[in-house]
Amino acid sequence: MTKQELIDAVASATGATKTSAGEVVDAFIATVTKAVVAEDTVQLVGFGSFSQGSRAARTGRNPATGEELQIAAAKTVKFTAGKAFKAAVNA
């Protein structure tokens, strides 16, 4: 599902216009992004939670040459699915 398909689905489910549904989807994405960047956890009961994680620096290997290289530490985004979401996917 693309972002536009999501907007269309939200608009048809709520009876709102596609423009207002698009604004809602954009606001939701911006709010979740801002919260996760600020290291807050966004928890949607029944759906899941978004949070920030970290990946330690490590040594990798170039598959073409076999040469070792250093991979820098990085921040990552974690999503943990909620119980109801898992049940819906596995039903």
C-alpha distance (Angstrom), angle and dihedral (degrees) to the residues before:
residue distance angle dihedral
M1 . . .
T2 3.78 . .
K3 3.79 125.5 .
Q4 3.80 90.5 -102.7
E5 3.81 91.1 51.8
L6 3.81 88.8 50.6
I7 3.80 90.5 51.3
D8 3.81 90.5 49.2
A9 3.81 91.1 49.8
V10 3.81 92.7 48.9
A11 3.80 90.9 47.6
S12 3.80 93.3 50.9
A13 3.82 93.7 43.9
T14 3.80 94.1 50.6
G15 3.79 101.0 31.8
A16 3.81 89.8 -123.1
T17 3.77 124.4 135.2
K18 3.78 118.9 -93.2
T19 3.80 89.2 -115.8
S20 3.80 94.1 55.9
A21 3.82 91.8 41.8
G22 3.81 88.4 52.0
E23 3.79 90.6 52.0
V24 3.81 90.3 50.2
V25 3.82 92.8 49.8
D26 3.83 91.2 46.9
A27 3.82 91.2 48.5
F28 3.81 91.2 49.1
I29 3.80 92.4 50.7
A30 3.81 92.2 46.3
T31 3.82 92.5 48.5
V32 3.81 94.2 48.9
T33 3.81 90.9 46.2
K34 3.80 92.7 49.4
A35 3.81 92.1 48.7
V36 3.80 94.9 47.9
V37 3.82 92.0 46.9
A38 3.82 87.3 53.0
E39 3.83 87.0 53.8
D40 3.81 93.7 -111.3
T41 3.79 120.6 138.1
V42 3.79 117.3 -123.3
Q43 3.79 108.1 -150.8
L44 3.80 120.8 -171.0
V45 3.81 106.4 -173.4
G46 3.80 110.9 -126.4
F47 3.81 93.2 10.8
G48 3.80 107.1 58.1
S49 3.77 145.1 -101.9
F50 3.78 134.7 -86.3
S51 3.79 119.5 -149.3
Q52 3.77 142.2 156.0
G53 3.78 121.9 -102.1
S54 3.75 135.1 176.9
R55 3.76 134.7 -128.5
A56 3.80 117.8 -151.4
A57 3.78 123.2 -127.3
R58 3.78 112.1 -93.9
T59 3.77 145.0 171.0
G60 3.79 116.3 -100.0
R61 3.76 134.5 -178.8
N62 3.80 129.8 -126.8
P63 3.82 103.5 -125.0
A64 3.82 93.3 -151.4
T65 3.81 98.2 51.8
G66 3.81 103.8 16.2
E67 3.80 89.2 -127.8
E68 3.81 116.7 148.4
L69 3.80 117.8 -122.0
Q70 3.77 136.5 179.4
I71 3.79 117.8 -111.5
A72 3.80 111.9 -155.4
A73 3.79 124.0 -127.2
A74 3.80 113.1 -95.3
K75 3.78 142.1 -172.9
T76 3.80 116.0 -118.8
V77 3.77 137.7 -168.2
K78 3.80 117.1 -118.8
F79 3.77 126.5 -160.9
T80 3.77 120.3 -168.7
A81 3.79 114.5 -168.2
G82 3.80 117.9 -130.1
K83 3.78 125.2 -124.5
A84 3.82 95.9 -103.7
F85 3.81 92.2 47.1
K86 3.80 91.4 50.7
A87 3.80 90.6 48.4
A88 3.82 91.9 50.5
V89 3.82 91.6 50.2
N90 3.81 92.8 47.3
A91 3.82 95.5 44.3
